[in-house]
Structure formats: structure tokens, C-alpha cells
Amino acid sequence: MTNTHKFNLLAVAIGAILLTGCGDAETTLIEKDPIEVPEDDHDDDHDHDDDAYTIESLGRLAVLSAESNVATVFDLDDGDQLDSFTLIHTSNTLTSSADYRFAVIASRAQDYVGFIDGGMWREDHTAHLHDYEQSPVMSDFEVTGSRPTHILSHGGQLAVFFDGDADAGTPASVKVATDTQISSEADPLPTLDYTINMHGVAEPRGEYLLATVRRDDAENTSVAKVLPDQVGVYHLHDDVYEQEQVLDVLCPDLHGAAQNEDYVVFGCTDGVLVAHEHDGEYEAEKIANIEILDGLRIGTLYGHEESETLIGVASGHGGGEAILLNVNPEQGTMQALSWQPESPANPVSYAFSHEGDTFLILDSQGFLNVLEAHEEDGNPHWELRDSIDISEQDVSTMPEGMSFSMTVAQNGDFVYVADPIAQHILQIDLETLTITGDIELDFAPDNISWLGIAESDHDH
């Protein structure tokens, strides 16, 4: 018997009214059998309904505890706890795989990247979509390397950048995996091996990988020599990425990267490096920092396939006030964003909505701030649409080392916000900006990640 955490789907008339969930009820763990249609039953002589083998579901939620090395998976349709998993290590990060089937558990200090199969995935059988639903399970598959740090996804590919270790003489490396490769425990994975360690980042683009280059100390323009200062273009050949070119624009103290449909952008001390493909080769330009940055560096970037512009974040050392910028690679410009409604607050989490038309900023005062993209004189820019207070508690009581966190559904207009003070997770409808659900927890959440079957072009 386990304590289940009921997910109350509520109609909220005006404002955000938070109701308490039924956390004390007891029930047996729900086990779901696979939903499959045998291939032999597919009759090519009959018309197929594209939705014949699809599952209607809000998805699932992986939740990392801030109090123990435990990850828990919840069913978002009813809020039930499906299973919990004791992790190998005590210090972990959480994200999702490229197609959202797996929760990705990484421990940098322990050189570990592991996976929890959330149990929901889709296969495209050309004539129809085929969805599967099973119980979550801990995968035996691990991706190994030294100091896994930056983990990024794009276009169905997950790129793990391993920084390496100078003291141990271990060079950096990159490994790239699709959800199919993770589920089949593919060996070897597509890999890029360096000859030197670095705190780098890699962005996958089909057969290509745009990844950082650290020159030797005599040439490196970075103040911190462990940081790279150039970008290389690598092409996949027989599971190995081989360097095809090095972009000729320098990027001192390179940190952070993101991409949209046409551009890949990297953060530098003096601006952002913008790379794009032209006639089979990549070209690069630099967008110089604007005056408001005053010596700060854009060290974090967010992009979306459907968004023409990217969001850059520059913050001072020691948690200084963050400056957000709208980076337009097509126009070669950047401009500061105004996102705070009233009281001073620091951002603690960022995300694009699943369709890329809104950008979300969760701040330290417990407000979810929603920015919308608008056209002005032919140029896209972002404006604060509204904010919603997601915390009824005194934010000064936030446990030390914890913060609010959020994750965005990839199959609808919902965002999920975890509150370590109240020990619950709220479901917020982005269309109405109202709280429509509540999962009560018996632990403080450290981080959360949405898992499930993402909306795709085939769905439209």
C-alpha cells in the first residue's frame, strides 16, 4: 500500500484558488499494461485513422526529492504516484530526453548519466501513429564519461557534454542519443572525443554537431582557461563525429548555447556568436553586447524551433540581478527585456511554451511571469502579458538551498510549478493563467520534468 497524491482538476472561476489534495488516501499502485496493436492486425487494404492507435493523456511528471536520493513519477491524468526510484547517487540533476520518454538523471561528481523510462512513447508507423503506455521503470542503460555537465536536446537528439578532468588527465567528450537508442541500449553511441578537458557545450543538428573548441593556453582568449573560445562543426561518420571546420569568429569565455530552426547561438564575454548554415558550410557573426550589460556576459540562452528570437540571460557573480535580452540572429541585434511586474525578484527558472509563442519566467517571489511575442515594425519582441502568484506561503521561509522550479507540458498549454515550501506541484493553464490542479507531496521537490508523448507535426 502506498500514499497516493490525488491530482484535483478544478474549475477556477476568478483568480488562482488553491485547494488541498487528498494526500492521506491509500490505494494499491496502479500498474498499466502496454497498449499495443499487433502489426498483423494492420490491413493495408483498409483506410487508417491517424488517431486509431493514439493515447489521450496529459502525460507524466518526474519529481526529484530535495531531501533524499529518490525520484518519483506521477500520472498527470489523475495525480496518482506510479512509482518511486532510489537513485545510485545523492547529488543529481533532472531533465528529460529529447522525445520526453525518459527522465535523465545526471551526477556530475560521480561521472554518471542514467535514465528512468517514464513509460509513454510514440512510434510513427507512417500510415498511423502508434502510442504505448506502460509502468515507469529504471533503465539499466548508462551513458559514461567524465564530469557530465551541459545536457541539451534538439530535433530528437540529446547531447551530453562531458567536461573531462584536468587532474586525472581525462579529456572532454560528447555523446549523442535518441530515445530509440536509449531504449535499445545502443552501443556505441555517436561520440566526439577531444584531446583536452574543457567546460564546453554541444548542439546537435541532424548529422552535424556544433561543439566548443578549446585552444591551448598560449592561444586561448578566455580568462578562465578551462573555458573554450571557438566553435567547431563536426559531421557524423560511423558513430564518430569528425571535425569539418572551425568557425573563424572568436567567442571568449564561451558559456551557454541554444538554437532555433535556422541559427545556433553561443554566449561570449563580448556578445553572442551566431552560426548558420549557408551553401553546405557554416558561417558565423558576432552580435556585440549592448551598454546595459556593462561587463556582464550572456552565459545562458534559450531557444525554440518556432521562435525567431532567442532569450539570453546575463547575471552577476554571486547571484546578482539577472538581465534578460531578446537576441535576434536574423537582424543581428539584442535588446533588454522588461519582465518584472512590481516587486524586485530574481528569476529561478525559464522555459518556452511547447509552441514557442510564450516565454515563462518563474521568479524567487513565487510569481510566474508570462511573456508573449509580438511584431513591432516587422521585428519580433517580447512583452509581459501577465503574472500569477503561485505561492500562498511566506517566501522568506524557503528552505536553504531550495527554490521554486517548473516544467512545461509538450502536448498542451500547461505548466507545472513545484513549491518546496508548501510541498506540492501546481498545474497552471497558460491560456487562462489559472491554477487548475494540485499534486500534494510528502517531501520537498528539488526539480521536476514533464514526460510523455509530445505534440508533433503529424498531430496537426
MOWONOR-V271925 format. One line per field, one symbol per residue. phi: phi as a letter, one per 40 degrees, with the letter a starting at -180 (. if undefined). psi: psi as a letter, one per 20 degrees, with the letter a starting at -180 (. if undefined). burial: # if it has 16 or more other ideal C-beta (glycine too) atoms within 10 Angstrom, else .. A space follows every 50 residues. Layout:
phi->???
psi->???
burial->???
//
This chain:
phi->.bccbcbccbcbcbgbbcbccccccbacccbbcdbbbdccccbccbcbcd ccbbbcachbbcbcccbacbbbbbcccbgcccabbcccbcbbbbabccbg cbcbbbbccbfbbbabccgbabbccgcacbcbbbccaccccbbbicgcbc bbbafgbbbbcccgacccgcccabbbacccccccfcaccdbbbcbacacb abbcagcbbcbcbbccdcbdccccccccaabbbbbcbfgbcbcbabcccc bdfdagaaabcbbbbbcbcbibcbbacafgbcbbbbccdccccfgcbcbb bbbadcbcbbbbbbaccggcdcbbbcbbcccgbaacbbbccaccabcbab acccbgcbbbbcbccgbcbbbbcbcbfgbcabbccabbcbbccccccddd gbacaaabcbbicbbbbcbcccfabbcbcccbfbcbaabcbbacccabac bibccbdccc
psi->qqpqnpoooqoofpaoopqprmiiqqrqppppqpoqpqhhiooiiqqpph jhkqpoqibrppppqiirmppqpqoihijqogrqppqhrioqrpaqrhjj hqpoppoghjlporppoijprqpokfhrqoqqorqqqpqipqpqrpmpfp oqqpkjpppooohaoghikprrrpppqrhghghjlpoqqpqpprjqqqna qpopnciqpoqqporrhhhpiqgoiiqrjrpqpqppoljpppphrppjpq nqlppqqrqbhhqppqprhjbqppqqpoliqpqqrpoqqrhhhliqpoip qprqhiphrrpqppqrqkkrpqpqqoonhgikrqqqqoipgfqpqpqiqq qqrhijiqppoprijkpopoqqpqpokipprpqogrqpojpjroiijpqp irrqrrqpqjjrlqqpppohgilrpqppohgilqpjrpoprkrppgqqpp qboqprhhh.
burial->...#####...#...#.#..#.#........................... ..###..#########..#.######..#######.#....######### ########..############.....#########.#..#.#.####.# ####..########.....##########.###.....####.#..#### #####..########....###...#########.#....#.....#.## ##########..#############......#.#..#.#...#..##### ####..#########......########....#..#.##....#.#### ####.#.##############.#.......##.#..##.##...#..#.. .###########################.#..#########.######## ####......
//
